[in-house]
Amino acid sequence: MVKTLQAVVFDLDGLLVDSEPAWYRVRTEMVGRFGLTWTDDDQKALMGKSTAAWIEYVHGKLQGRLSREEVFDQTISGMVSHYRAGNVRVMPGAVEALRYCLRSSKLGLASGSPKVLIDEALRSNGWERTFTQVISSDTVARGKPSPDVYLKVMRLLGVELSATLIVEDSESGILAGKTAGAAVVAVPREKLMPSRDALQTADVVIPSLLNLEDAINKINHSTQ
């Protein structure tokens, strides 16, 4: 549990921005060109995962019809197009949650997305100066559910594990945050719901970032 909150670290995709529909469309179109189907289970399997992990998954799904480099290039090109066309909306409560946390804490961002897409998300929403540290899982040895990306961002923020709150929507992210030793607030998506076991590891589960202030107050109260 958190003692005195020093930092709040957010995931990006599916939590701050509703990018999952764009990822879904890009991957559906990619595999559809070869008569294959991209499913909700495929999408759920890649939530929070590193670039290397999703490239390998999609490459396997395509059974070698595209090279790994082509999978990466076509995916990134499609996602950048969606961002620049304004097709990726901000999640309800995201702006309010960031403003609230900025009043008293350092903010970090730890995402499985490659840096180019993180930069697009921050630029398109005017968040370039919101976060003290922004880390992609591509810069660590292992992506979520391993805790590496969270351990790195907390080290760079200069905060203690026990004084950090992580906010996540995916199963792999929730597990990564808890393994890192931080408190975790889970904000699951109904369509891509984490398992019950994963949700039970979170300190608080809320339906929306609109409820984050209450969740933080609950965690703080439980440590007093």
Secondary structure, DSSP 8 states (H G I E B T S, - for coil): --SS--EEEE--BTTTB--HHHHHHHHHHHHHTTT----HHHHHHHTT--HHHHHHHHHHHTTTSS-HHHHHHHHHHHHHHHHHTT-S-B-TTHHHHHHHHHTTSEEEEEESS-HHHHHHHHHHTT-TTT-SEEEEGGGSSS-TTSSHHHHHHHHHHT--GGGEEEEE-SHHHHHHHHHHT-EEEE---STT---HHHHHHSSEE-SSGGGHHHHHHHHHHHT-
